[in-house]
């Protein structure tokens, strides 16, 4: 049955692709250390040591001092001041591509991807044959959702250094986002051939095969990934998707339960789990997972909206009102939340409050020039009056 109606939730795709885009190079590939954002390991600026050592070999005393200050500030997490120090260093050594790359890295750490891309491009102008610079540019372009530019940069990085596995994985991810699935498969096959123990490549291959509805092959790829990393929650979620696609609901649920135990406080993982439970029509489990996701990350409005929608469908209007109120408290301009709040209030016969919610929703939909939203609110208001 599931082979005919399988749906890969969008959040699964986004999470998988984000996971397969490599960390940013800071002059040289960096080692992941303890520093986490939403439980996902991030690359930290201590990898600048090699970069600094290279520059120090030819640095003047003033340049040497600026680079030392910049490194200390970066290590302390004061990225903006570190960038200003490095920009002073650029004036002293304007042809040093490593400094531009270092600034790009710090901008990317702050999610200033447009600025990061510009500095990587400056580094590449000076040294176009550096694989790490091309790799960093590919990463920032992928983050900017300019996947075609990301493909170009990752390809160059991979050609310049065929052993740069991260560049190959990034290339495959960007091709996936461009829906060039056959090309992505070729890239992942190359990674697996040279690195058969690379679980990330097997998992990414599994997702591509799922998109092509090659469900048995996708399951085999993901099972291989699980063998290599049996306690990786993200891979377990992907495995659950493949098992569901192959009609194994029980196996899918077991993989989801394991993923949930492995990462109980990871909002993204819990949200993905909820979506798969919903695809299984396991509404109770989906609601619990959405609530866990919302608790883990109060700013994850999608989780709250999904939970509130289930509560509304279950006619649990009081709990739905509570959930929509939480959404509105953090997102007061969320027109649809006001509209759904109005529906829940109406069903509790709290008509005066419902009318206020509908009026707010109508105003917001008008500001957004959303004619469809306006029409549904007006219909609800007419029904309320009657």
C-alpha positions as semicolon CSV with decimal commas, in nm:
position;residue;x (nm);y (nm);z (nm)
1;X;0,000;0,000;0,000
2;X;0,271;0,247;0,098
3;X;0,456;0,190;-0,227
4;X;0,174;0,368;-0,404
5;X;0,130;0,665;-0,169
6;X;0,477;0,712;-0,018
7;X;0,563;1,071;0,057
8;X;0,908;1,190;0,158
9;X;0,840;1,484;0,394
10;X;1,007;1,806;0,286
11;X;1,177;1,845;0,624
12;X;1,346;1,508;0,574
13;X;1,489;1,625;0,242
14;X;1,606;1,957;0,381
15;X;1,766;1,798;0,685
16;X;1,941;1,532;0,480
17;X;2,077;1,780;0,231
18;X;2,190;2,015;0,504
19;X;2,366;1,726;0,671
20;X;2,549;1,629;0,354
21;X;2,678;1,976;0,279
22;X;3,026;1,982;0,436
23;X;3,156;2,217;0,701
24;X;3,330;2,531;0,587
25;X;3,701;2,530;0,515
26;X;3,902;2,791;0,706
27;X;4,208;2,791;0,488
28;X;4,233;2,415;0,549
29;X;3,983;2,139;0,633
30;X;3,875;2,168;0,996
31;X;3,827;1,913;1,270
32;X;3,489;1,899;1,443
33;X;3,512;1,961;1,817
34;X;3,263;2,023;2,094
35;X;3,049;2,314;1,991
36;X;2,686;2,245;1,904
37;X;2,392;2,411;1,738
38;X;2,069;2,216;1,775
39;X;2,277;1,910;1,874
40;X;2,458;1,912;1,538
41;X;2,841;1,930;1,560
42;X;2,980;2,248;1,409
43;X;3,330;2,332;1,294
44;X;3,504;2,577;1,523
45;X;3,773;2,834;1,443
46;X;4,054;2,651;1,623
47;X;4,126;2,498;1,284
48;X;4,271;2,837;1,195
49;X;4,599;2,726;1,353
50;X;4,734;2,584;1,029
51;X;4,619;2,892;0,843
52;X;4,792;3,116;1,097
53;X;5,112;2,914;1,085
54;X;5,128;2,947;0,707
55;X;5,080;3,321;0,719
56;X;5,325;3,371;1,007
57;X;5,609;3,233;0,799
58;X;5,622;3,553;0,592
59;X;5,444;3,799;0,821
60;X;5,587;4,127;0,941
61;X;5,575;4,196;1,312
62;X;5,265;4,417;1,273
63;X;5,089;4,162;1,056
64;X;5,193;3,890;1,297
65;X;5,037;4,081;1,585
66;X;4,710;4,142;1,397
67;X;4,680;3,775;1,308
68;X;4,748;3,673;1,668
69;X;4,478;3,911;1,792
70;X;4,235;3,789;1,529
71;X;4,293;3,428;1,623
72;X;4,239;3,496;1,993
73;X;3,918;3,687;1,924
74;X;3,791;3,413;1,694
75;X;3,868;3,144;1,950
76;X;3,681;3,351;2,210
77;X;3,378;3,372;1,980
78;X;3,412;3,746;1,912
79;X;3,381;3,700;1,538
80;X;3,290;4,055;1,438
81;X;3,592;4,209;1,608
82;X;3,811;3,928;1,472
83;X;3,690;4,011;1,121
84;X;3,777;4,378;1,169
85;X;4,126;4,280;1,283
86;X;4,171;4,051;0,982
87;X;4,053;4,327;0,751
88;X;4,335;4,542;0,888
89;X;4,571;4,254;0,810
90;X;4,444;4,254;0,450
91;X;4,573;4,609;0,406
92;X;4,920;4,489;0,507
93;X;4,910;4,176;0,292
94;X;4,642;4,226;0,022
95;X;4,755;3,926;-0,184
96;X;4,722;3,674;0,097
97;X;4,432;3,453;-0,003
98;X;4,432;3,270;0,332
99;X;4,326;3,586;0,516
100;X;4,027;3,635;0,286
101;X;3,937;3,270;0,340
102;X;3,962;3,319;0,717
103;X;3,725;3,617;0,704
104;X;3,487;3,417;0,486
105;X;3,486;3,138;0,741
106;X;3,401;3,372;1,029
107;X;3,123;3,535;0,826
108;X;2,979;3,192;0,750
109;X;2,991;3,097;1,119
110;X;2,757;3,390;1,178
111;X;2,538;3,278;0,885
112;X;2,638;3,587;0,686
113;X;2,661;3,369;0,377
114;X;2,647;3,646;0,118
115;X;2,948;3,817;0,275
116;X;3,123;3,481;0,317
117;X;3,075;3,403;-0,052
118;X;3,227;3,737;-0,151
119;X;3,537;3,679;0,061
120;X;3,577;3,325;-0,073
121;X;3,556;3,467;-0,424
122;X;3,830;3,715;-0,338
123;X;4,047;3,432;-0,211
124;X;3,980;3,236;-0,530
125;X;4,074;3,537;-0,746
126;X;4,417;3,529;-0,582
127;X;4,451;3,151;-0,573
128;X;4,206;2,983;-0,815
129;X;4,366;2,641;-0,773
130;X;4,296;2,602;-0,402
131;X;4,041;2,325;-0,352
132;X;3,949;2,444;-0,003
133;X;3,850;2,790;-0,124
134;X;3,628;2,641;-0,395
135;X;3,481;2,408;-0,136
136;X;3,403;2,697;0,099
137;X;3,240;2,888;-0,186
138;X;3,030;2,584;-0,273
139;X;2,911;2,559;0,086
140;X;2,809;2,924;0,108
141;X;2,634;2,912;-0,228
142;X;2,439;2,606;-0,115
143;X;2,339;2,791;0,201
144;X;2,220;3,079;-0,020
145;X;2,019;2,819;-0,218
146;X;2,212;2,907;-0,532
147;X;2,258;2,540;-0,608
148;X;2,385;2,584;-0,963
149;X;2,670;2,803;-0,838
150;X;2,730;2,552;-0,559
151;X;2,759;2,271;-0,816
152;X;3,016;2,471;-1,014
153;X;3,228;2,545;-0,706
154;X;3,206;2,192;-0,566
155;X;3,300;2,046;-0,905
156;X;3,609;2,264;-0,919
157;X;3,701;2,167;-0,564
158;X;3,664;1,798;-0,647
159;X;3,868;1,829;-0,966
160;X;4,145;2,016;-0,785
161;X;4,155;1,758;-0,508
162;X;3,996;1,423;-0,589
163;X;4,048;1,317;-0,227
164;X;3,829;1,602;-0,097
165;X;3,536;1,379;0,001
166;X;3,341;1,669;0,145
167;X;3,348;1,841;-0,194
168;X;3,203;1,529;-0,359
169;X;2,932;1,499;-0,092
170;X;2,847;1,867;-0,130
171;X;2,830;1,826;-0,507
172;X;2,591;1,534;-0,473
173;X;2,373;1,732;-0,231
174;X;2,356;2,035;-0,459
175;X;2,270;1,817;-0,760
176;X;1,994;1,659;-0,554
177;X;1,845;2,001;-0,481
178;X;1,850;2,072;-0,854
179;X;1,662;1,740;-0,904
180;X;1,950;1,606;-1,112
181;X;1,913;1,268;-0,950
182;X;2,107;1,058;-1,200
183;X;2,408;1,290;-1,173
184;X;2,384;1,282;-0,794
185;X;2,383;0,902;-0,798
186;X;2,699;0,896;-1,009
187;X;2,870;1,127;-0,758
188;X;2,764;0,917;-0,459
189;X;2,866;0,597;-0,635
190;X;3,211;0,747;-0,680
191;X;3,233;0,836;-0,311
192;X;3,119;0,488;-0,206
193;X;3,363;0,321;-0,444
194;X;3,658;0,510;-0,298
195;X;3,521;0,519;0,058
196;X;3,291;0,219;0,113
197;X;3,277;0,294;0,487
198;X;3,128;0,641;0,433
199;X;2,784;0,613;0,594
200;X;2,685;0,963;0,484
201;X;2,726;0,870;0,118
202;X;2,518;0,553;0,157
203;X;2,243;0,751;0,335
204;X;2,241;1,024;0,072
205;X;2,228;0,762;-0,202
206;X;1,928;0,610;-0,027
207;X;1,741;0,940;-0,038
208;X;1,808;0,987;-0,409
209;X;1,680;0,636;-0,479
210;X;1,369;0,708;-0,272
211;X;1,300;1,015;-0,486
212;X;1,328;0,793;-0,794
213;X;1,083;0,547;-0,633
214;X;1,346;0,271;-0,638
215;X;1,234;0,161;-0,295
216;X;1,416;-0,173;-0,251
217;X;1,746;-0,022;-0,365
218;X;1,692;0,278;-0,136
219;X;1,629;0,050;0,159
220;X;1,946;-0,148;0,086
221;X;2,153;0,173;0,076
222;X;2,010;0,296;0,404
223;X;2,053;-0,042;0,573
224;X;2,420;-0,024;0,475
225;X;2,441;0,323;0,628
226;X;2,285;0,192;0,950
227;X;2,542;-0,089;0,966
228;X;2,815;0,170;0,958
229;X;2,649;0,412;1,203
230;X;2,385;0,217;1,397
231;X;2,327;0,492;1,655
232;X;2,292;0,786;1,421
233;X;1,942;0,930;1,472
234;X;1,927;1,105;1,134
235;X;2,010;0,785;0,949
236;X;1,745;0,600;1,151
237;X;1,487;0,858;1,038
238;X;1,587;0,807;0,676
239;X;1,570;0,431;0,724
240;X;1,218;0,471;0,864
241;X;1,118;0,657;0,548
242;X;1,255;0,377;0,330
243;X;1,090;0,105;0,538
244;X;0,757;0,285;0,511
245;X;0,803;0,315;0,135
246;X;0,854;-0,062;0,122
247;X;0,539;-0,125;0,322
248;X;0,710;-0,220;0,649
249;X;0,513;-0,006;0,893
250;X;0,633;-0,194;1,201
251;X;0,997;-0,165;1,098
252;X;0,947;0,204;1,023
253;X;0,797;0,263;1,367
254;X;1,084;0,076;1,534
255;X;1,341;0,293;1,354
256;X;1,152;0,607;1,456
257;X;1,137;0,498;1,819
258;X;1,512;0,438;1,820
259;X;1,576;0,776;1,657
260;X;1,358;0,944;1,917
261;X;1,548;0,777;2,202
262;X;1,881;0,872;2,049
263;X;1,791;1,240;2,006
264;X;1,499;1,316;2,240
265;X;1,579;1,689;2,257
266;X;1,665;1,750;1,893
267;X;1,378;1,951;1,748
268;X;1,460;1,880;1,383
269;X;1,481;1,505;1,441
270;X;1,155;1,501;1,638
271;X;0,983;1,703;1,365
272;X;1,095;1,457;1,098
273;X;0,978;1,168;1,314
274;X;0,638;1,334;1,352
275;X;0,599;1,375;0,977
276;X;0,667;1,008;0,914
277;X;0,426;0,902;1,187
278;X;0,169;1,124;1,020
279;X;0,239;0,955;0,687
280;X;0,172;0,625;0,868
281;X;-0,161;0,769;0,992
282;X;-0,031;0,722;1,345
283;X;-0,181;1,051;1,462
284;X;-0,121;0,995;1,833
285;X;0,252;0,932;1,787
286;X;0,277;1,222;1,540
287;X;0,118;1,462;1,788
288;X;0,357;1,354;2,064
289;X;0,659;1,401;1,838
290;X;0,540;1,744;1,719
291;X;0,500;1,848;2,082
292;X;0,851;1,725;2,165
293;X;0,987;1,922;1,870
294;X;0,803;2,236;1,982
295;X;0,929;2,192;2,338
296;X;1,287;2,140;2,221
297;X;1,273;2,450;2,001
298;X;1,000;2,701;2,093
299;X;1,077;2,895;1,774
300;X;0,993;2,598;1,550
301;X;0,652;2,729;1,450
302;X;0,596;2,448;1,199
303;X;0,587;2,193;1,482
304;X;0,336;2,394;1,682
305;X;0,117;2,451;1,377
306;X;0,117;2,081;1,293
307;X;0,032;1,986;1,652
308;X;-0,245;2,246;1,669
309;X;-0,389;2,123;1,339
310;X;-0,410;1,767;1,473
311;X;-0,577;1,891;1,791
312;X;-0,826;2,087;1,582
313;X;-0,906;1,782;1,369
314;X;-0,951;1,577;1,686
315;X;-1,198;1,841;1,809
316;X;-0,976;1,897;2,111
317;X;-1,051;2,267;2,084
318;X;-0,925;2,374;2,425
319;X;-0,577;2,228;2,367
320;X;-0,580;2,368;2,012
321;X;-0,655;2,715;2,150
322;X;-0,364;2,685;2,392
323;X;-0,128;2,579;2,112
324;X;-0,242;2,856;1,874
325;X;-0,201;3,109;2,154
326;X;0,159;2,998;2,197
327;X;0,217;3,040;1,825
328;X;0,064;3,387;1,822
329;X;0,263;3,497;2,127
330;X;0,585;3,433;1,937
331;X;0,449;3,510;1,589
332;X;0,183;3,783;1,626
333;X;0,167;3,840;1,249
334;X;0,089;3,478;1,165
335;X;-0,245;3,527;0,989
336;X;-0,336;3,161;0,959
337;X;-0,276;3,101;1,330
338;X;-0,525;3,377;1,413
339;X;-0,774;3,225;1,168
340;X;-0,739;2,875;1,313
341;X;-0,758;3,019;1,663
342;X;-1,090;3,172;1,560
343;X;-1,218;2,835;1,442
344;X;-1,123;2,669;1,771
345;X;-1,284;2,949;1,973
346;X;-1,598;2,931;1,762
347;X;-1,630;2,560;1,834
348;X;-1,600;2,637;2,204
349;X;-1,883;2,891;2,157
350;X;-1,655;3,175;2,256
351;X;-1,793;3,382;1,971
352;X;-1,677;3,725;2,080
353;X;-1,316;3,608;2,107
354;X;-1,353;3,416;1,781
355;X;-1,468;3,732;1,602
356;X;-1,166;3,924;1,728
357;X;-0,936;3,646;1,606
358;X;-1,104;3,646;1,263
359;X;-1,079;4,026;1,238
360;X;-0,707;4,013;1,317
361;X;-0,657;3,735;1,062
362;X;-0,846;3,933;0,797
363;X;-0,633;4,242;0,856
364;X;-0,312;4,040;0,830
365;X;-0,425;3,859;0,515
366;X;-0,514;4,197;0,359
367;X;-0,167;4,332;0,446
368;X;-0,017;4,023;0,282
369;X;-0,241;4,064;-0,024
370;X;-0,358;3,705;0,031
371;X;-0,697;3,689;-0,139
372;X;-0,750;3,320;-0,062
373;X;-0,689;3,383;0,307
374;X;-0,926;3,679;0,305
375;X;-1,204;3,473;0,150
376;X;-1,185;3,191;0,401
377;X;-1,188;3,435;0,693
378;X;-1,488;3,622;0,552
379;X;-1,673;3,292;0,511
380;X;-1,596;3,200;0,871
381;X;-1,716;3,538;0,992
382;X;-2,047;3,499;0,804
383;X;-2,096;3,154;0,954
384;X;-2,022;3,294;1,299
385;X;-2,289;3,563;1,261
386;X;-2,544;3,301;1,157
